[in-house]
Amino acid sequence: MRAKMIRFLAPAAIAAAFILPASIVVLAQPLPASIANARAQTASPQAAAEYRRKLQIYLAAREAFNAEASAYWEAIAAKRRIRFAKRRDGQRIALDDYVLTQPPLYDGPKRPVNPEPDETEPRERKPLPVVADFLQAAREYYQFVPTRPAHEMDFKRAYARTAIAMGLTREQAVRVYSFETGGNGNHDMQSGLSSGRPGARAISTAVGYNQLLTTNTLNLMAEQGTGILKALQEKAARLSGPQRQAMEHKIAAFRKMLAFARSVPNSWSEQAKLGATPRGWGVHALVLDMDVGPLLQTYKLLTSVIFARNKGYHKPLTAAELEMMNLTGDGTGFDMVTMPQSYRERVPTSNFFQRSGYERNPVAIRHNTVAKLLAITDERMDVNSAKPGARELATAF
């Protein structure tokens, strides 16, 4: 079964990959011994004792909270296993197959600040690769340079043609694009770098109209690579001269990438390891290609539609429902999609998260039932669909 990372509404889940701001890097340099010793001596005995007292209060509060929270999240996991087993056996999912209470949230004292500065050097955090790194890796490892659009509208037209031909609707494609990119994203937009703010930093490797991570690209290559290869070969057969030669070169590079994507078992964790390597970055450059990128973007959504159909769900998926499957994984998203409205009003969103992701997810906490989560997704799609990029994509269909 295909697995996906949960990206939706959980930016803090990738916070460990953030780059430290330049100002912090400067301050993090080792201080001369004389200055470090002077700073260490600034804390009075009274301040140190008060810190230890507050720390004990904080640790006791956290321990009590963790005991309560652990029991809650163990119940969430147990209920999830029950639902999966029932669905596997074709049994009806009942309301009491979900945890219906909201999870505990820590509201105790904050960890006190140590008045005696920590003199240990902070651990250096590696910056995330960006589009330039994907392009460089593609050239180095696969001798591949993606065919880029002369104008953004060219890529949007290619995506629209592909999406319609493969069975997506204009509403699904445009509204998902609006949600994923904020309504103004280009084909090479990377998460965290869309605002044009000075000093902006990538917060994930997600790129494109549907914000594919490196792992998404490798997963799609492993599962859909044969169909994409066939589409490229059919296109090559219609070309001649230099255009045919260029396409044959692209096909040769694609074959190498396909072999790399299939060099590990078809599991998200294994593909994530490949996606963290320069060779994996090179495969990710396919998202930017006029011939392959629209196919990858479309397959990312279409596989969720097909998953629902194969499970016997033949109603058209709304864009918000498709987004749930797109971003939380097909199995988890399908659980929400097939839920009757009466359930959606009562079932907490925590049923579809791991504890670590949920507790760092203010949107899921604030919109804490399935109905509320779908509603805010629709609302953001409504707003962003009116932006210029989304309107342009709509005209391409």
Secondary structure as GFF3:
##gff-version 3
##sequence-region A 1 397
A	DSSP	three_ten_helix	11	17	.	.	.	ID=ss1
A	DSSP	alpha_helix	22	27	.	.	.	ID=ss2
A	DSSP	alpha_helix	33	40	.	.	.	ID=ss3
A	DSSP	alpha_helix	45	88	.	.	.	ID=ss4
A	DSSP	three_ten_helix	95	97	.	.	.	ID=ss5
A	DSSP	alpha_helix	131	142	.	.	.	ID=ss6
A	DSSP	alpha_helix	152	166	.	.	.	ID=ss7
A	DSSP	alpha_helix	170	181	.	.	.	ID=ss8
A	DSSP	alpha_helix	214	237	.	.	.	ID=ss9
A	DSSP	alpha_helix	241	261	.	.	.	ID=ss10
A	DSSP	alpha_helix	268	275	.	.	.	ID=ss11
A	DSSP	alpha_helix	278	284	.	.	.	ID=ss12
A	DSSP	three_ten_helix	285	288	.	.	.	ID=ss13
A	DSSP	alpha_helix	293	310	.	.	.	ID=ss14
A	DSSP	alpha_helix	319	328	.	.	.	ID=ss15
A	DSSP	alpha_helix	330	337	.	.	.	ID=ss16
A	DSSP	alpha_helix	341	344	.	.	.	ID=ss17
A	DSSP	three_ten_helix	349	352	.	.	.	ID=ss18
A	DSSP	alpha_helix	355	359	.	.	.	ID=ss19
A	DSSP	alpha_helix	362	366	.	.	.	ID=ss20
A	DSSP	alpha_helix	370	384	.	.	.	ID=ss21
A	DSSP	alpha_helix	388	396	.	.	.	ID=ss22
###
